[in-house]
Amino acid sequence: MPQKKHKPEEIIAKLRQVGVSVPQGQSVGEAVRSIGVTQNTYYRWGKEYGGLKTDRLRPVVACIETEYLVCHVEFEIRRRRSIQT
């Protein structure tokens, strides 16, 4: 079964859903199962996205995408230089 790649906005929404369910008396395990992920995934997401809100997430994602593009351009420049020599 292929793994689903969750978007950061979806992750934050799911973390909030668990954050609402647990104070209402649902156990963490039940709340995590209700969002369709494992407890390990939930805790990993909590470390990565725990303090973020959706409006603060967009600049972070944009920064990561920019970093990726810069690395990709640098790689292409180095690759082309190595081909020319």
C-alpha positions as CSV (number, residue, x, y, z in Angstrom):
1,M,0.0,0.0,0.0
2,P,1.6,3.3,-1.0
3,Q,2.2,5.9,1.7
4,K,0.3,9.1,1.5
5,K,2.3,12.3,1.5
6,H,0.5,14.8,3.7
7,K,0.7,18.5,2.9
8,P,1.9,20.7,5.8
9,E,-1.6,22.3,6.0
10,E,-3.2,18.9,6.4
11,I,-0.7,18.0,9.1
12,I,-1.5,21.1,11.1
13,A,-5.2,20.5,10.8
14,K,-4.8,16.9,12.0
15,L,-2.6,18.0,14.9
16,R,-5.3,20.5,15.9
17,Q,-8.0,17.7,15.6
18,V,-6.1,15.6,18.0
19,G,-5.5,18.6,20.2
20,V,-9.2,19.1,20.5
21,S,-10.1,15.4,20.9
22,V,-7.8,14.7,23.8
23,P,-9.1,17.3,26.2
24,Q,-12.6,16.1,25.5
25,G,-11.7,12.7,27.0
26,Q,-10.5,10.7,24.1
27,S,-7.1,9.0,24.6
28,V,-4.2,10.0,22.5
29,G,-4.1,6.6,20.8
30,E,-7.8,6.8,19.8
31,A,-7.4,10.4,18.6
32,V,-4.4,9.5,16.5
33,R,-6.1,6.5,15.0
34,S,-9.1,8.7,14.1
35,I,-6.8,10.9,11.9
36,G,-5.4,7.8,10.2
37,V,-1.7,7.9,11.3
38,T,0.5,6.1,13.8
39,Q,1.5,7.5,17.1
40,N,5.1,7.7,15.9
41,T,4.0,9.9,13.0
42,Y,1.8,12.0,15.3
43,Y,4.7,12.7,17.7
44,R,7.2,13.4,14.8
45,W,4.7,15.8,13.3
46,G,4.3,17.4,16.7
47,K,8.1,18.1,16.8
48,E,8.2,19.5,13.3
49,Y,4.9,21.4,13.1
50,G,3.6,21.7,16.7
51,G,4.0,25.4,17.3
52,L,3.1,26.5,13.8
53,K,-0.2,27.9,12.6
54,T,-1.3,27.8,8.9
55,D,-0.5,31.5,8.4
56,R,3.0,31.1,9.7
57,L,3.6,27.9,7.7
58,R,3.5,29.5,4.3
59,P,6.7,31.5,4.7
60,V,8.5,28.4,6.1
61,V,7.4,26.3,3.1
62,A,8.4,29.1,0.8
63,C,11.8,29.3,2.4
64,I,12.3,25.6,2.1
65,E,11.2,25.6,-1.6
66,T,13.6,28.5,-2.3
67,E,16.5,26.6,-0.6
68,Y,15.7,23.6,-2.8
69,L,15.7,25.7,-5.9
70,V,19.0,27.3,-5.0
71,C,20.6,23.9,-4.4
72,H,19.1,22.6,-7.7
73,V,20.5,25.5,-9.7
74,E,24.0,25.1,-8.0
75,F,23.9,21.4,-8.9
76,E,23.0,22.1,-12.5
77,I,25.8,24.7,-12.8
78,R,28.4,22.2,-11.4
79,R,27.1,19.4,-13.7
80,R,27.4,21.6,-16.8
81,R,30.9,22.7,-15.8
82,S,31.9,19.1,-15.4
83,I,30.5,18.2,-18.8
84,Q,32.4,21.1,-20.5
85,T,35.7,20.0,-19.1
